[in-house]
Amino acid sequence: MRGIRIIKAYRGEDAEARSALAKGRAYFDELIEMVRAQSLARVMLESIAGLGIVVVVVVGGLEVLRGTLEWPSLLAFLMCIRALHGPLNNLNTAYVEIQRRSASVSRIADLLATTTDVPDRPDAVPLPAAPQHIIFDRVSFAYAETEVLHGLSFEVHAGEQIGIAGPSGAGKSTLLNLVVRFHDPSAGMVRYDGRDVRDYRLADVYDKVAIVTQEPFLFTSSVRDNIRCGRPAATDEEVADAARAAGIHDEVAALPQGFDTVIGTGGHGLSLGQAQRINIARAILKNAPILLLDEATSSLDSIAEAKVQEAIDALMVGRTTFVVAHRLSTIRNSSRILVIERGECIAFDSHDQLLLDCPLYNRLWTQQVGDTTTATADNRERALP
């Protein structure tokens, strides 16, 4: 259903209908088999119960005729046989239900048995404050056998805004994951103030970080709860202040139930720009000292991008910020820009200097903007007192 427009545009109705019919037929056949097995089990139990009564009546009747058994005793045997029928039937029903649920139980057991790829060390220590220096020390990372980052080394100071640029697949998003320890390096070390980030408790590391991703993720809950998930104890006033800072307050207030309006998963019922600004309000409310922005405006139109970028600019003030962007115009004013190609750092400098010294960055900028000379002159002019 989510792909209905694609299906219509590419005339895939017949193929999808055949696929749905085949799956429905397979499910129907399995259901019939299950009902057949249930019915067979019930018939067998009923037959056994009936046969038991017949055996008791025949054998007991003969014993009564011989005088070795009293009629009350025979009646007691019959009542016992009849009483056994109910528990046996319940046992069969329970067995069938267990078989029906066994696949789900197996999958749930597999999920519960899953261990984290990034565990806390037994001797992990608290992270008392935001790091003043984040250092990548010859960091490499690989997914399975494919190396994504190789020998990255650089240092970031508290309060800096670091842009991350490079071609698609260069490892930009992976670098962000290493900053917050969603992954551990295959080699090398990420240091917070000179100490390996793996020495700190994960909960403390996550407390220091806020994230805004390319695709805004919202829960099926009220707007208020979606903003508050970054800090559950926040008051309604603090939630409203965060929404104002993100430039979304008035639009949320205009919804049918205001901040109590329930939205669908992923922001269903809101525009993409509105959903993204709610994500930014969530980050503002958390007030974390480290901010990770992973192409937060790349999927927006120009009008929505301008509004979201304005909210992001307010969010970045006073925070150590890492910004991944394909649109280099969104990171041109960063303190420094890290240029990655094929998993390696090939340059780390200001926008103006990279235009002069880094051919890859110059080429990417020229492809997007078209005039590096004018852009450089504008930046220098802006920097003059």
C-alpha atoms as one frame of an Amber mdcrd trajectory, in Angstrom:
protein
   0.000   0.000   0.000   2.886   2.406   0.718   4.153   1.852  -2.825   0.811
   2.269  -4.539   1.909   5.286  -6.590   4.983   3.478  -7.901   2.865   0.440
  -8.740   0.394   2.585 -10.667   3.049   4.599 -12.469   4.879   1.466 -13.622
   1.693  -0.495 -14.398   2.493  -3.165 -11.872  -1.094  -3.833 -10.749  -1.397
  -7.212 -12.461   1.948  -8.501 -11.189   1.200  -7.325  -7.640  -2.287  -8.844
  -7.801  -0.838 -12.202  -8.908   1.743 -12.042  -6.137  -0.904 -11.210  -3.514
  -3.132 -14.015  -4.821  -0.274 -16.539  -4.663   0.571 -15.537  -1.100  -3.083
 -15.633  -0.094  -3.441 -19.087  -1.663  -0.358 -20.370   0.157  -1.688 -19.023
   3.451  -5.110 -20.543   2.790  -3.550 -23.943   2.056  -1.523 -23.818   5.267
  -4.629 -22.801   7.205  -6.610 -25.722   5.780  -3.797 -28.117   6.750  -3.827
 -26.742  10.279  -7.604 -27.096  10.602  -7.391 -30.626   9.178  -4.769 -31.577
  11.776  -6.855 -30.043  14.579  -9.989 -31.849  13.424  -8.152 -35.166  13.087
  -6.762 -34.842  16.598 -10.214 -34.048  17.975 -11.770 -37.022  16.155  -9.058
 -39.329  17.496  -9.619 -38.131  21.048 -13.396 -38.507  20.721 -12.899 -41.997
  19.285 -10.542 -43.002  22.102 -12.983 -41.651  24.680 -15.891 -43.516  23.081
 -13.836 -46.709  22.796 -12.908 -46.389  26.478 -16.558 -46.222  27.475 -17.385
 -49.260  25.306 -14.516 -51.269  26.850 -15.613 -50.373  30.392 -19.227 -51.230
  29.649 -18.356 -54.607  28.022 -15.663 -55.715  30.462 -17.461 -54.253  33.475
 -20.792 -55.770  32.414 -19.201 -59.224  32.196 -17.686 -58.765  35.645 -21.072
 -57.710  36.997 -22.688 -60.814  35.473 -20.018 -62.959  37.118 -20.662 -61.262
  40.408 -17.084 -60.007  40.809 -18.098 -56.328  40.393 -20.940 -54.297  41.841
 -23.140 -52.030  39.704 -22.068 -48.882  41.672 -18.428 -49.697  40.955 -19.119
 -50.024  37.244 -20.951 -46.682  37.319 -17.944 -45.111  39.065 -15.639 -46.422
  36.328 -17.904 -44.935  33.649 -17.940 -41.570  35.412 -14.130 -41.600  35.679
 -13.756 -42.357  31.982 -16.183 -39.557  31.137 -14.349 -37.128  33.430 -11.050
 -37.832  31.657 -12.448 -36.663  28.345 -12.449 -32.937  29.215  -8.791 -32.714
  30.386  -7.621 -34.744  27.379  -9.483 -32.410  25.028  -7.941 -29.370  26.782
  -4.507 -30.946  26.488  -4.986 -31.400  22.752  -6.173 -27.811  22.334  -3.165
 -26.516  24.267  -0.783 -28.620  22.158  -2.280 -27.252  18.932  -1.962 -23.665
  20.207   1.654 -24.287  21.198   2.401 -25.524  17.690   0.689 -22.480  16.190
   2.761 -20.107  18.309   6.031 -22.006  18.090   7.353 -19.970  15.132   6.724
 -16.698  16.970   8.243 -18.098  20.157  11.347 -19.141  18.231  11.751 -15.680
  16.696  11.178 -13.953  20.034  13.734 -16.251  21.680  16.261 -15.415  18.950
  15.630 -11.708  19.512  16.021 -11.987  23.291  19.227 -13.980  22.832  20.765
 -11.279  20.624  23.739  -9.583  22.230  24.827  -6.012  21.567  27.689  -5.427
  19.159  28.899  -2.512  21.275  28.804  -3.529  24.949  29.960  -1.592  27.977
  33.340  -2.623  29.251  33.239  -4.261  32.723  35.370  -1.440  34.129  33.636
   1.405  32.206  33.751   4.748  34.002  31.282   7.670  34.010  31.688  10.527
  31.533  31.207  13.500  33.868  31.156  16.288  31.272  31.188  16.908  27.551
  34.627  16.286  26.014  36.705  19.335  25.167  38.562  17.422  22.470  37.385
  14.578  20.216  40.320  12.841  18.547  40.308  10.245  15.781  43.607   8.377
  16.109  44.309   6.318  12.939  40.734   5.019  12.920  39.667   2.337  10.455
  36.304   0.619  10.160  34.968  -2.233   8.049  31.532  -3.749   7.493  32.200
  -7.481   7.242  35.122  -7.633   4.802  34.558  -4.217   3.215  36.687  -1.440
   4.684  34.801   1.858   4.775  37.232   4.096   6.675  40.996   3.811   6.675
  43.487   5.518   8.984  41.466   8.638   9.828  43.311  11.040  12.136  42.045
  14.484  13.143  41.122  16.493  16.232  38.002  18.538  16.973  37.717  21.141
  19.734  34.622  21.850  21.809  32.266  24.338  20.149  33.587  23.768  16.613
  31.225  23.188  13.708  32.758  20.487  11.543  31.430  19.892   8.048  31.969
  16.471   6.468  32.047  16.340   2.680  32.866  13.784   0.026  31.344  11.577
  -2.666  28.547   9.122  -1.889  29.850   6.015  -0.155  32.970   7.744   1.153
  32.132   6.847   4.772  30.655  10.111   6.063  27.724   8.623   7.992  29.963
   5.856   9.335  32.240   8.521  10.784  29.275   9.981  12.712  28.437   6.529
  14.060  31.971   6.210  15.397  31.813   9.619  17.108  28.881   8.503  19.249
  30.046   4.869  19.477  27.202   3.247  17.608  30.105   1.190  16.197  33.585
   0.467  17.459  36.584   0.992  15.160  38.167  -2.026  13.507  41.518  -0.384
  14.216  42.685   2.787  15.893  40.873   4.714  18.592  38.321   7.480  19.102
  39.363   9.540  22.124  37.409  11.881  24.350  39.912  14.225  26.015  42.717
  11.760  25.380  40.858   8.701  26.703  39.378   5.902  24.594  35.614   6.445
  24.270  35.199   2.710  24.961  36.367   3.369  28.522  33.215   5.372  29.230
  29.733   4.073  29.963  27.555   4.042  26.855  24.630   5.671  28.633  26.831
   8.630  29.554  28.120   8.960  25.982  24.578   8.919  24.570  23.489  11.540
  27.115  25.992  13.952  25.589  24.733  13.549  22.007  21.713  14.684  20.002
  21.058  13.464  16.445  19.069  14.790  13.489  19.011  12.363  10.560  18.076
  12.724   6.900  14.746  10.919   7.292  12.860  12.396  10.277  11.735   9.630
  12.603   8.638  10.272  14.698   6.724   7.844  16.893   2.996   7.187  16.632
   2.239   9.492  19.516   1.448  13.131  20.220   3.683  15.930  18.979   4.410
  16.776  22.607   5.610  13.249  23.413   7.726  13.139  20.252   9.543  16.316
  21.264   9.766  15.224  24.885  11.365  11.836  24.157  14.761  13.539  24.285
  14.040  14.584  27.873  10.947  12.830  29.319  10.879  14.982  32.468  10.592
  18.246  30.512   7.622  20.481  31.294   5.018  21.598  28.755   6.557  25.080
  28.794   9.985  23.689  27.954   8.487  21.661  25.098   6.797  24.801  23.746
  10.042  26.781  24.040  11.919  24.076  22.100   9.238  24.168  19.397   9.583
  27.951  19.151  13.354  27.656  18.836  12.856  25.129  16.027  10.380  27.396
  14.247   7.522  24.891  14.453   5.462  26.151  17.423   2.798  28.076  15.510
   2.268  25.294  12.984   1.883  22.699  15.749  -0.476  24.981  17.687  -2.647
  25.188  14.542  -3.109  21.395  14.410  -6.538  20.054  15.497  -5.394  19.183
  19.037  -2.281  21.341  19.091   0.645  19.650  20.816  -1.622  16.723  21.762
  -2.286  15.872  18.098  -1.315  12.254  17.439   0.864  11.798  14.362   1.665
   8.624  12.482   4.941   6.751  12.295   7.589   8.764  10.455   5.492  11.924
  10.657   2.401  10.799   8.736   0.034  13.769   8.657   2.846  16.347   8.583
   4.975  17.702   5.778   8.577  16.540   5.608   9.804  19.966   6.695   7.456
  20.019   9.692   8.528  16.534  10.756  12.181  17.528  10.496  11.659  20.635
  12.621   9.964  18.492  15.279  13.103  16.340  15.245  15.167  19.510  15.687
  12.917  20.614  18.571  13.605  17.229  20.178  17.350  17.853  19.871  16.982
  21.394  21.223  15.047  20.116  24.241  17.686  17.494  25.004  20.295  20.290
  25.021  23.200  17.889  24.423  26.686  19.387  23.978  27.483  17.256  20.897
  25.259  17.449  17.828  25.292  15.092  14.830  23.503  16.215  11.657  23.345
  13.581   8.933  22.148  15.330   5.754  19.296  16.875   7.708  18.066  19.041
   4.793  18.921  16.962   1.734  15.397  15.620   1.141  13.597  18.970   1.534
  12.434  21.487  -1.020  14.019  24.949  -1.032  11.335  26.606   1.110  11.290
  23.848   3.729  15.092  23.697   3.637  15.354  27.394   4.457  13.086  26.995
   7.496  14.876  23.849   8.700  18.317  25.410   8.128  17.287  28.403  10.218
  16.312  26.057  13.049  19.563  24.109  12.650  21.617  27.310  12.821  19.978
  28.123  16.168  20.543  24.564  17.375  24.272  24.536  16.551  25.153  27.598
  18.635  27.557  26.668  21.448  27.672  22.970  20.544  30.327  20.725  19.054
  28.648  19.891  15.760  29.377  17.355  13.030  27.445  18.025   9.821  27.302
  15.567   6.929  26.044  17.309   3.792  25.868  16.706   0.062  24.844  20.331
  -0.427  28.118  22.051   0.345  26.389  25.415   0.701  25.014  24.196   4.055
  28.516  23.673   5.482  30.491  26.489   3.816  30.448  28.512   7.075  31.655
  25.602   9.228  34.751  26.142  11.370  36.483  23.475   9.325  35.444  20.947
   6.715  36.686  17.359   6.630  36.898  15.999   3.082  36.733  12.204   2.766
  37.399  10.141  -0.330  37.327   6.327  -0.361  37.432   6.236   3.416  40.486
   8.460   3.799  40.815  12.051   4.983  42.335  14.010   2.121  41.833  17.539
   3.539  40.675  19.284   6.709  40.453  23.056   6.533  38.151  26.040   6.048
  35.893  26.388   3.020  38.024  29.083   1.383  41.256  27.198   1.886  39.788
  23.970   0.561  38.701  25.714  -2.631  42.338  26.665  -3.144  44.097  23.500
  -1.947  41.719  20.538  -2.368  40.902  19.579  -5.998  38.087  17.207  -4.936
  36.319  19.832  -2.827  36.840  22.431  -5.540  35.292  20.087  -8.096  32.300
  19.240  -5.870  31.707  22.931  -5.142  31.988  23.873  -8.818  29.494  21.165
  -9.795  26.965  22.522  -7.278  27.611  26.275  -7.374  29.541  26.796 -10.585
  31.826  29.701  -9.624  34.529  29.130  -7.037  36.135  32.533  -7.614  33.009
  34.488  -6.775  32.223  32.256  -3.799  35.717  32.672  -2.384  35.634  36.432
  -2.857  32.235  36.635  -1.167  33.509  34.703   1.830  36.612  36.894   2.154
  34.480  40.034   1.857  32.180  38.746   4.569  35.135  38.112   6.844  36.372
  41.728   6.594  35.553  43.954   9.625
